[in-house]
């Protein structure tokens, strides 16, 4: 064997010994992986992975770290996509050794039926937020859905579409995961997350106590007659004095068939509850 071959063998052997020594020293002296990080990785595998930010965190892993540090995070700032996924929620609960059942699943609804007429031809940037900068929107009701799709743009599961006839946003309750991104996006605060067990919701959001001069509600808007409250047998309908609108308690989610029937504007919208 010539000297060149011997030199190559010796060199490779020394390199191998050096790498082995480096690995040994790294394992011996470098700090171990943070236990919280390990726990976060464990939690993260059950999250939706959409990095939507609806929970207020920059991504699912950041949320997972908060959960790993404090399980109360699941209650304080719940990931609604997770809460609406029984399978993932159950597996996460088993992984953490806690019972996560009993969480309130939610779905988004829009407090507008789309009957407000257009009062001028808006030609600006085609977003609800932009059109609101011009005379509080281009529809007769300053609190109505403008139908330009800001909410649909942020929906991660395409649960929101635009009704071409009424020109309002429509939410598919079967596809909605209750993430809440659309709630933050609507400039008129028309979208709300309600429990999936809620049997009805109000199809209007006209704030009579904040009337805008020379603007009116649509022809089917709430007239604040309170017949819905009077027709209620118990606590299924209450009156929100701040908004001057009827209110359905999400903690009770009681059916209000008499109130639905008595509403002269037919804007208490019944929901199919499984």
N, C-alpha and C positions, 0 to 999 in steps of 0.2 A: 504494500500500500504506500503510495507516494506521500510526501509531506503535505501536499495541498489537501488531499482527502482527510488526512489526520487533523489538519487545522480546522477544516469545516466541521468535522464531528465534534471536536473539542469546543468550538465556538457555539454550536447548537446546544450542546450539553450545558454549557455555562449559561446560555440564554434561558434554557428551560429551568435550571436551578434558580436563576434570578427571578423568573416569573413566579415560580412556586413559593420562593421566600417572600415575595411581595404580597402574594395572596394570603399567606400565613400571617404576616404582620398586620395586614388590613383587617383580617377577621379577628385578630387578637386585640388590636388597639383602637380601631375605629369604632365609634358608637353604633349600637344596634339600631335597626329601624324603629322609629317612634311607634309605641303601641297604639297611639291614637290614629296614626296614619294607617296602620294595619286594620284597625277597626273601621276607618273611613272607607277603605277599599272593600271591606266586607259589606258595608251598607250600600255603597255605590252600585254594586252589581244588581241591586233590586230597584234602583231608581230608573225613571224612564229614559234617561240619557239624552234628553232633548236640549239641555242647557238653555232653557227658555228664559230663566231669570224671574219667573213669576213668584218664586218664593222670596225674592229679594236678594238672592245670592248670584254671583257671576256665572255659576254653573252647577251641575249636579254634584260634582266632587266637592266643591266648597260647601254645599249643603250637607253632604254626607259627613264631612268633618265636624260640622256643628252638631249633627245628630249623634255622632260618635262621642262627642264631648258632653252632650247633655240631651237625653232622650226627650226632655220637655219641648225641644225644638219641634218635634213632630206635632205637638198640640198648639204651641205658640205661633208658629209659621208653617202650617202643614203644606206639603207638596200635594196639591189637589189631584194631579195626575196619578200619583201613587195611591192616594186615598180612594180613587175610583177604580183601582185595579185590585180586586180582592185576592187574586192569586199571588201577585207580587207582595202585597201587604201581609198576607199570611206567612209567606216564606221569610220575609224580613223579621216578622215577629218571632218565628221559630229560631231564626239565626241569632237574634238578640236575647232570646229567652224571656220575652215579654208578650203579653196579650195585646195586640193592636186592633182587635176587632171592636166594633162599636163606634168607629169614627164616622162622622157625618159626611156622606158623599154629597157633592154639590153639582149643579148644572147652571149654566148661564141662561138668563132670559132677558128680553129686550122690552122695556116699558114704553112701547109705542106700537100702534097698529098701522101706521103709515097712511093715514087719511088726510094729512095736512097738504094743502095745495101749494104749488110753487108760485112765488110772488115776483120773482125776477130771474132772468137768465144769467146764471153764474158762469163766467168764462175763465176763472182763475185756475190755480193749481188744483188738480182733481183729488183733493183730500178733504175730509170733514173738518180737520183742524184749520186748514187754510180758508175754507169757505166761511168758517165761523168768524173770521176777522172782518168780513164784509157784512155789516148790518146784522150781526148775530145769526148768519145763515140765510139761505135763499127760500125758506119755506115759511108759510103763514105762522105756524107755531114755532116759537124760538127754542122750544125744548124737544122738538120732534127729531126723529132719525133722518139724517141727511142722505144716507144711502150711498156714500162715496167709497165705502169699503175699508176704512182704516182698521176696523176690527177684524175684517176678513183677512187682511194682509198679515196680521200677527198670529192668527190662529194656527197652531202647529199641526192640527189634524184635519184641516179643511172642513170644520163643522159649521162655518158661517158662509152664507151665500147672499147675493143681492137679488131680491125680488124685482124683476124688470118691470112689472106692471105697477106695483106700489112704490118702487124705488126706495126700499128700506132693507136693512139687513135682517136675515132670517137665520135662526140657530137650529141646527139639527140636534135634538136632545139625545139621540142615540149615539152620535159621534162625539159630542162634547165631553171633554174630560175634566171640565171645571178648573182649568189652570188659572183663570182670572186675567190673562193677558189682555183680553178684549175689554175688560172692565176699566183697566188703566188707560186704554187707548181712546175710548169714546169721549169727545170733548163736551158732550151734553149729559154725561153721567146717566145714560139710559140703560146701561147693562148692569145686572146684579147677579151674584151667585146665590142661588137658593138651594135648600136641601132637595135632593131628588124625590123625597117623599112629600114635598109641598104640593097639595092638590090644585092650587090656583095661584095666579099672580095678577097684578094690575097692569093693563096695557096702556098706561098713561103716566107721564111724569111732569105734567104741567104745574109749575110752582106759582100758584095764584098770588102768594105773598111777595113774589118778586116779579110782578108784571113789568113787561117792557113796553114803553109807550108806543102806540099805534101797531102793536102786535097782539094777536089773539090765539086762543087755542083752536084746534081743528074742530070740525063739526061733531066728532065723537069723543072729544076729550072729557075728562071728569068735570062734573059741574058742582062737586063738593056738597051734594045734597045729603050725604050721610045715610041714605036709605040702606046701604049695605051694612052699616053698623047696627041700625035699628032692626034689620031683619035677622041679624045673628042671634042665635039662641044662647051663646056663651062667649068665650074669648077668641073665637075663630077670626074675628075682624076687630081691629082697633083703629083709632084715628091718630095719625101722626100730625100733631099740632104745628110742628116746624115746617113740614112740607104742605100741610093742609090737604092730605091725601089719605086714603085708607091704607092700613098696614096689616100684613099677615105675619104673625109671630113665627120666625123660623125654628124656634126651639120646640114649639108645639105642633106646627104643620097640620093644623086641623082643617078638615073640609068645610067649605062654606057654601053649600048648594043654594040655600035660601038667598044669600047675598048675591050670588051669581044671577039668580032669577030676577031679583028686584032691581038690579042695576039698570037704570033707564038708558044708558049708553052702551050696554053690553061690552064693557071693557074690562070686566073681571074674567080673565081667560082661564078656563079649566085645563088641567094637565092630566095626561094619562100616567098614573102611578102604578108601578109594578107591585 
